[in-house]
Amino acid sequence: MAFMRRSKPLTVSKRGAVAGCILRGVGLNNQGIRLKVLQEQAKGSEGAVKGHFVILDVGDNMHSGALEALLDTVTDAQEVLRIIRTEHPGCVNVANSNILVVQEN
């Protein structure tokens, strides 16, 4: 009997993303977050999302409340990190390419 593995979607760091697409959080601390990236994200690029993006949904995670101030505004990874580290100094950025995937329509 053959077993089928449930495939996980490739993260932005492994796949890349075109400008204008929507990314969603798949990490523990960015669950449900949705970002519209305004700049192409290169495959193999680690760390924070490059350039500007718009937070479309803050999701349901430990940073949701803090990120509501940025909802529907153009922002960047540095601003997001500054906000979440105010309450959680050791946290990883919710906009890291290794915990985001391209939302498929």
C-alpha positions in Angstrom: 0.0 0.0 0.0 1.4 3.3 -1.0 1.3 6.2 1.4 0.8 9.7 0.2 2.6 12.5 2.0 0.6 15.6 2.5 2.8 18.2 0.8 3.4 21.5 2.5 3.4 24.6 0.4 6.8 26.0 -0.4 7.8 29.0 1.6 8.6 32.3 -0.1 12.3 31.8 0.7 12.2 28.5 -1.4 9.8 29.6 -4.1 10.0 33.4 -4.4 6.9 35.6 -5.1 5.9 38.1 -7.8 5.1 41.7 -6.9 1.4 42.1 -6.1 0.8 38.6 -4.8 -0.6 37.8 -1.4 1.5 36.0 1.2 0.0 34.2 4.2 1.7 33.3 7.5 2.3 29.6 8.3 4.4 30.0 11.4 3.3 29.8 15.0 3.7 33.5 15.6 2.3 34.8 12.2 -0.7 32.4 11.8 -3.4 34.0 9.6 -1.4 37.1 8.7 -1.9 38.2 5.0 0.5 40.6 3.2 0.3 42.0 -0.3 3.9 42.4 -1.4 4.7 45.4 -3.6 8.1 44.1 -4.7 9.2 40.8 -6.2 10.7 38.4 -3.6 13.6 36.4 -5.0 13.8 32.7 -4.6 16.5 31.8 -2.1 16.3 35.1 -0.3 16.3 34.4 3.4 15.1 36.7 6.2 12.6 39.5 6.1 10.4 40.3 3.1 12.1 42.9 0.9 10.6 46.3 0.1 7.1 47.5 1.0 3.9 45.6 1.6 0.4 46.1 2.8 -1.0 44.1 5.8 -4.4 42.9 4.6 -5.2 40.8 7.7 -3.3 40.6 11.0 -4.5 37.0 11.6 -5.0 35.3 14.9 -1.6 35.1 16.6 0.3 36.7 19.5 1.1 39.8 17.5 -2.3 40.5 16.0 -3.3 43.2 18.4 0.0 45.1 18.0 -0.2 44.9 14.2 -3.7 46.3 13.9 -2.3 49.8 13.7 -0.6 48.9 10.4 -3.7 47.2 8.8 -4.3 48.4 5.2 -1.3 50.7 5.2 2.0 50.5 3.3 4.7 49.3 5.6 8.0 47.3 5.6 9.6 44.6 7.6 11.6 47.0 9.8 8.5 48.8 11.0 6.7 45.5 11.7 9.7 44.2 13.6 10.0 47.4 15.7 6.3 47.1 16.7 6.3 43.5 17.6 9.6 43.7 19.5 8.1 46.4 21.8 6.1 43.7 23.5 8.2 40.7 22.6 11.9 41.6 22.3 13.1 38.2 21.3 10.5 37.4 18.6 11.3 36.7 14.9 9.8 39.0 12.4 6.3 37.9 11.3 7.3 39.0 7.8 10.1 36.5 7.3 10.2 34.7 4.0 10.7 31.3 5.6 7.4 31.5 7.5 5.2 32.9 4.6 3.7 31.1 1.6 2.1 32.4 -1.5 -1.7 32.4 -1.2 -3.1 30.3 -4.0 -6.5 31.4 -5.4 
